[in-house]
Structures are given as structure tokens and as C-alpha cells.
Amino acid sequence: MTDGLSEEVEDIRDAVWTGRPVRPHGPYRVLIGNDRLEYQPATIADPVPTGQQILELAGARPAIEYVAFQVLANGLLEELRPDETTDLRNKGIEKFLVFRSDRSFRFELDGRSFDWGGTFISGMVLKKLAGVDPAAYGVWLEMRSADDRPIGNTDLVDLSAPGVERFFTGIVQTTEG
């Protein structure tokens, strides 16, 4: 989506990766993702968009039925209210996640607190958020009164249950020989 912008697009992700400052004026290329952390590029002119603008950019209509999160440089997620702004010129603000939901859910992964816009989260998404090799690492749901439950890549965990779900990752045991 370029809205007829003829000026060259500033790729924020490229600026971050190459260590150069982000240009002070748009248009800017950002990445909009979904609940599977699948991202698509999008272009926006405003260097300080609102959450509402990010939802519109993602095609989330009606916007009231969606929530937007920005992916911070440290990998954590921060909800972006419709009337709240974010400055794309700050390094590391190039990715957003959009969920069809009216609330967010909190969970803990490897000791770090995350907010998530979907009711369910898969084992593969948890591994991606943890930044671990999906083939070498497993993920488990910590259980208080039972053995910790392994979560497969395609297993979905319901985050809407009362309390904060606590997950941890670890290297999967292999038997060679």
C-alpha cells in the first residue's frame, strides 16, 4: 500500500540491520504480522502513526474488533492503543502484530512477561518468541500440581484460563546410537 507516494520508501528494518539512522521523513516500510508471526511488508507515510493507523494499514476492519502490538527491539510485545502513537524513527520499531480480539492475555516465557492478542498460542510461536532453534528446543507449560506439560509445535494453549500461564524452553533430549 503506497497511497501514490512517489518518494523512495525507507525500509526501517534495513536501517536497523545496517546500523544507519532511520530517515526523518517517510514513507516507511514496516512489517505487519499475525498470530503465527507471519509478516507482510506495508508502507506508511506518517513517521508517528497511531494504533488506529496501524490497524487500517493491516486491513483490520472494523478496527474496534482488533488489537495492535508493536514488537520492541528486545523481542517483547507492547500493546498500541488506537489513539496511542509510536515513532517509527526510533530504531527497532519496524514490526507490528495485529489480532482479531478485544483483549490481551499475559503469559511468561523463560522468565519474560509477554502480552498476546489471541486466545490461543502454539508451541511454534512460543519457540519463535523465545528466539530458540525450533528443531533443537522444546517448550513446556509449567504445571503447579502435576508434571510440566510439553507443548508440540502445532499444539495450542488456551491463554484465557484464570491466572498467568508460565512456559519454559529447553533442549530436547536425543538418543543417539
C-alpha positions in Angstrom: 0.0 0.0 0.0 1.8 3.2 -1.1 -1.1 5.7 -1.4 0.5 7.2 -4.5 3.7 8.0 -2.8 6.4 8.6 -5.3 9.4 9.1 -3.0 11.7 6.2 -2.2 10.5 4.1 0.7 12.7 4.0 3.8 13.0 0.4 4.9 13.2 0.6 8.7 14.3 -3.0 9.1 17.2 -2.4 6.6 18.3 0.8 8.6 18.3 -1.2 11.8 20.3 -4.1 10.3 22.9 -1.9 8.7 23.2 0.4 11.8 22.3 3.6 10.0 19.9 6.2 11.3 16.3 6.0 10.2 15.4 8.8 7.8 13.4 11.6 9.5 10.6 11.6 6.9 8.5 8.9 5.2 7.3 6.9 3.5 8.4 4.0 5.6 8.3 0.2 5.1 7.1 -1.7 8.2 6.1 -5.3 8.8 2.6 -6.3 9.8 2.3 -9.8 11.4 -0.4 -12.2 12.6 -0.8 -14.7 15.4 1.6 -17.1 13.7 4.3 -14.4 13.4 3.9 -14.4 9.6 4.8 -10.9 8.4 3.9 -8.9 5.3 5.5 -5.6 4.3 3.4 -2.4 4.3 4.1 1.2 3.6 3.0 4.2 5.6 3.8 7.9 5.2 3.4 9.1 8.8 6.5 8.8 10.9 4.4 8.8 14.1 1.4 6.6 13.4 -1.4 5.8 15.8 -2.5 2.3 16.6 -5.6 3.1 14.5 -3.4 3.8 11.5 -1.5 0.5 12.0 -4.9 -1.4 12.1 -6.0 0.4 9.0 -2.7 -0.4 7.3 -3.3 -4.1 8.2 -6.8 -4.0 6.7 -8.3 -4.7 10.2 -11.9 -3.7 9.8 -13.8 -2.8 11.8 -10.9 -1.7 13.9 -12.8 -1.9 17.2 -12.6 -5.7 16.8 -8.8 -5.8 16.6 -5.7 -5.1 18.8 -2.3 -4.0 17.6 1.0 -4.7 19.3 4.4 -3.3 18.4 7.4 -5.7 18.6 10.1 -4.0 20.6 13.8 -4.3 19.8 14.2 -6.8 22.7 11.5 -9.0 21.2 8.8 -8.2 23.8 5.4 -7.0 22.7 3.7 -3.8 23.7 0.0 -3.1 23.0 -0.6 0.0 21.0 -4.0 1.6 21.8 -5.9 3.1 18.8 -5.2 6.6 20.0 -1.6 6.0 21.1 1.3 6.8 18.8 4.7 5.2 18.1 7.7 6.9 16.5 8.9 4.8 13.5 12.2 6.8 13.5 13.2 5.1 16.8 15.5 2.1 16.0 13.8 -1.2 16.3 10.2 -0.1 15.7 9.5 -1.8 12.4 7.3 -4.7 13.3 3.7 -4.9 14.4 1.3 -7.7 15.2 -2.5 -7.4 14.7 -5.0 -9.8 16.3 -8.8 -10.1 15.9 -9.5 -9.7 19.6 -11.0 -7.3 22.1 -8.4 -8.0 24.8 -4.9 -9.2 25.5 -3.6 -12.1 27.5 -0.4 -12.2 29.7 1.9 -15.1 29.9 5.5 -15.8 31.0 8.1 -17.4 28.7 11.6 -18.2 30.0 11.1 -15.7 32.8 10.0 -12.8 30.5 6.5 -11.4 30.6 4.6 -11.2 27.3 1.2 -9.8 26.3 -0.6 -11.6 23.4 -3.7 -10.6 21.4 -5.0 -14.1 20.7 -6.8 -16.5 23.0 -4.6 -19.3 21.8 -0.8 -19.6 21.2 1.1 -22.5 19.6 4.3 -24.2 20.6 6.0 -23.0 17.4 5.0 -19.4 18.1 6.3 -19.7 21.7 9.7 -21.0 20.3 9.9 -18.1 17.9 9.1 -15.6 20.7 11.8 -17.3 22.8 14.3 -17.0 19.9 15.3 -20.7 20.1 16.0 -23.2 17.4 12.6 -24.9 16.9 14.3 -28.2 15.9 16.6 -28.4 18.9 14.4 -26.9 21.6 11.1 -27.9 23.2 8.6 -25.8 25.1 6.7 -26.8 28.3 3.8 -25.4 30.2 4.6 -25.2 33.9 2.0 -27.1 36.0 1.7 -26.5 39.7 0.2 -29.8 40.8 1.3 -32.1 38.0 4.2 -32.8 35.7 5.0 -29.9 33.3 3.2 -30.4 30.1 5.2 -30.5 26.8 3.7 -28.3 24.1 4.2 -29.5 20.5 4.8 -27.1 17.6 1.2 -27.4 16.5 -0.4 -27.7 20.0 -2.5 -24.7 21.0 -2.6 -23.5 24.6 -5.7 -21.5 25.8 -4.5 -18.3 27.4 -7.9 -17.3 28.6 -7.9 -19.5 31.7 -7.6 -17.7 35.0 -4.0 -16.9 36.0 -0.8 -16.4 34.1 0.5 -19.3 32.0 4.2 -20.0 32.5 6.2 -21.6 29.7 9.9 -22.5 29.5 12.1 -23.8 26.8 14.9 -26.3 26.9 17.0 -28.5 24.6 15.1 -31.7 23.6 16.8 -34.9 24.7 18.0 -37.0 21.9 19.1 -40.7 22.0 21.8 -41.4 19.5 23.4 -44.7 18.9 
